[in-house]
Amino acid sequence: MKVLVTGAGGNLGRVLAPALAENGHEPVLMDYRPIDTRYPFIQGDVTKKADVLEATQGVDAIVHAAAFHGIHLAKHPRDDYWNLNVSGTYNVYEAARENGVKKVLLCSTMGVYGKSIAASENSFAIVTEDLPLIPGDIYGQSKKMCEDLARFYSDHDNIQTIAYRLGMFVPENFIRYGFRLLKGGVDDRDVAQAFLLGLANHSITFEPFNIMAEVPFSKDEFPQWKQEPKALWERTFPGLSELVEARGENPDELAKMWGYVYWSIDKAKQRLGYEPKYNFPQFYEALKQNNESHYPYADLPWWGV
């Protein structure tokens, strides 16, 4: 398939473009800024409908990744989130409709859940796609609106959309990258896998999916994860605290970061065939061997966040 990737200068484009090519697809990259790439590239802005109409001519599918994210909240006003995230997504779907593109893979976010994942002091939230969407900031709200647009175009224009509620995969240091895999993080190579599965799927009309790493603890163990996290991980991953301290990180601080939430990927496994390969056990083995080749950002430079 000929696949247009918007916002291709970001972290998703860095890993998805070669994955598309390696799997027999033709990636066409679009970004508002020039990027140095061996793949066909179109410089364009999704907030300009004419740019998107031109870029989507002759493509079979669109991966829509262009957006401001949670990490940009401190520097960008709400207007920017409306213009890029919401209006830009509207332009993508209108261009798809006008040019006969029948598949859009939409980058959404774990942030659409917002307040619905809040839990009391002695409990934890289990996050499935059935939870209500109660965004806690303009980023989450903008992505909820993108999903609403996607559902509308699926219902009215037969544009198939898979909405990926992506976990955290922006660049991070090796230790924090690993611990994020316990708490809603995901390796970007597994993100690429999920998008390839979406391209191959022709039965889903519109559905959202959580895309995260596989939690290495059962739901029965999760209460201990909140009360005695170090005891739990030392039983499952012996010597982990010592390995972390040797890297200059504080295990107690890492245990508290990003909250205590059980991110379910059961739906993605069942409906998409998603099977993340780069989970916390793989990070643990790499950490024991002092081998960062498993780390997805070890070979940067990359194109940007």
N, C-alpha and C positions, 0 to 999 in steps of 0.2 A: 504494500500500500504506500501511496505517497502521503506523508504525514507532515502537516504544518505544526510547528511548535512555537507558540507565542511566548514572549518573555524568555527566549532561549539562552540569553546571557546569564541566567540565574543558575542555581545549583542543580535544579532538575534537568535543564538542558545539557549541562556538562556531562551527566551520566546517561541521559536518555538517548541523546543523538547517536553515540556509538552503539548502544544496545539495539536501537532500531536498525541501524545498518547491518550489524552482525546477524540480525534475524531476518534479513532479506527485504526490509522496508527501505523506503527512500525518504530520509529526513530532510525537511526544508525548514530552516531556522529563521525566525523573525524576532527582532528586538529593536527598540528605539535608538540604541547606540550601536556603533559598529563593533563586531566581535571577530577575532581571528579564528577561523574555523576552516576545515577542509570540506565541509558540507555546503550545499547551496544555501545562500543567505539573502534575506530581504530585509533592508532597513526600513522599519515602519513602526507606527504608533497605533496601538489598538484603540486609543481614544479618538482616532480619526477614522471614520467609517470608510472613507475612500481607500485608505491604506489597507484596511482589512479586506475589503471587497477585492482589491487587486491581488493580495497575497493568497486568498483562498480559491482563486481560480484554478481548476484542474486538480485539486487535492481530494483525497479519499476520506481523510479524517483530520481532525484538529485536536491537538493537545493544548488546552488553554491554561497557560501557567503565568501569564503576565499579571502582576498584582503587587500592591503594597501589602506587607505582612505585619505580624505583631511586632517584630523587631524595629519597624519603622514608626511606631506610634508616637514616640517622643519627638520626632522631627517633622511629621506631616500632619496637617489639619484634616478634619473630616472631609472637606471638599475634595482632597486628593484621593481619599478612599472611594468616594462616590464616583469621581470622574474615571479613575483607572479600573477599579474593581467592578463597579456596577455598570456604568455606561460602557466601559470596555467590553464587558461580557455581553451586554445587549448587542453591541456592534458585531461581535463574533457570531452570535446566533443569527442575526439578521443577514450577515454575509453568508453564513452556511445555508440559510433558507434560500437566498437569491441565487447562490451558485450550486445548489443541489448537493451540498455536503451532508451526509446522513449520519455521521458519527462525530460526537464531541466528547473528549475525555477531559473532565473539568477538575482542576485543582481546587478543592475546598480545604477545610481545615478542622482539626480537633477543636478549634476555638468556637465552633458553632454551638457547642453544648453549653458553655458558659456556666450559669448558675445551676443548671440541672445536675451537675456533678458534685455539688457541695454535699458534704457528709458531716455528721456529728463527730464529736471528739473521739468517740469509742467505736466508730464504724468507718466504712469506706464505700466509695461508689463503684458500682460495676457499670461500665459504659458500653451500652449496645446502641445500635442505630435506631432503636425504638424510643429512646429518651426524647423528651421535648427539647426543642432548640430555644435556649434562652441566652443569647450572646451577652457577654459582659463588657464588650467594648465595640468600637465602630468597625474594627477589623472583622470580628466574628459576625457582626450584623451584616456587613457587606457580603460576606461569603454565604450567609443564609439567604440573602436576596439573590445571589448568583444561582444557588440551588433552586430557588423558586422560579427563576427565569428558565432554568434547564427543564424543570418539570413542565412548564407551560409550553415550551417548544417541542418537547417530546409528545405532549398530548395533542397539540394543534398542528404541528408540522412534521411529525414522525421523525424527528431528529433524535437518534439514540444517544443517551447521555449516561455515562458512569461518573458519579461524583465521588472523588477520593478525599475522604476526611483524613488528611495526612497528619502523621505525628511529626515530631521535631526532627529535622535533618539538616539544619543549617550547620556550617562548620563549627567545631568545638574542639577543645583539646582532647587528647586520647582518653583520659580517664573519665571526663564528663560525658564524652560521646558514649562510652561504655555504660555508665550508670543511667543515662537517659533511656537505654534499651529496656530498663526495668520499669520505666514510668512514662510511657507514651512516645518514646523515641523510636526511630527506625533508621536502618542503614539505607543510604540512597540507592544502593544496588537492588535492594528489595523493593524500593519505590519503582525503579525501572521495570522490575519483574511484573509488578501490578499493572502498569500501563500496557505492557506487551500482552498480558492476559486480557485486558480490556479491548485491545484491538482485535483479538481473536474471537471475542464473544459477540454473537449476533442475536442472542435471545433476550437480553435485558433491554427494556425500553427506557426506563429511568430508575436508577437505584443509587443510594449512597452507601459507601463502605468505609469502615475504619481501616486504615493501613498503618500498622505499627509492628514493632517486633513482637515475638511470642513471649508472653510473660512466663518465666521459668518456675513460678510457684502456682499451686492450685488455689482455687477460691477458698478452700478450707484452711490453707496456710496463711492466707492474706491478713487475717487479724493479727497474727504474730508479726507480719511484715510491718504493721503500723506500730505495734507495742515494743517489739524487740527485733528490729531489722538486722542488727549485726549478728545476733544469735542465729537467726534464720539463715542468713547468707553464709555464715561460717560453717553451718551444718551442710549446706548444699555446695558451697564453694570454699573449701578449707584454705586458710591462709590469705583470704582476699583482703582483709583489713591491713595486714602487714604489707602486702604488695602495694596497696593504695598509699599507705603512709610513706613507703620508700620512694614514691613518685611526688612527694610533697603535698599530697591532698589529705583532707580531713574526712575520715569515714563518717563521723557523726553528721557533719555538714552535708555530705553527699546523700546520706539516708533521708534527710529532711527535704531536700530540694525537690521541686515540682510536685509536691503533695503525695497523697496516698490514694491512687486510683487504679482500679483493675480495668485495663483497656481490652475489651473483647474483640478478637478478629475472627470469631467463629463464622460470621456471615460471609466475610471475604473468602475464607477457606472453602466454605460450602458452595457459594454461588460463582465465585471467580476461579477457584482452584489455587488461590494464593497460598504459598508456603514459604514464609520468610526463612532465609538460609543464614543470615548474619545476626544472630541473637546474642543474648548475654553469655551463654556458655561458650560461644566461639570467641567472644571478647576475653573471657576469663582465661581460656587456654592461651590466647595470644599474649595476654599480660604476663602469665607465668613464664612464657618463653622470651619475654622482652622483644616481641616481634610485632612491629607496627605495620607490617605490610598488609594486614587485615583491615587496617584503618582506612576508610575510603578517601581521606584527604591527605594521605601520606605523599601522594605524587603531584600535589599542586605545584605550579600555578594552575588556577582554574579561572573561569570567566567572570565570576562575581556572585554575590548573594542574590 
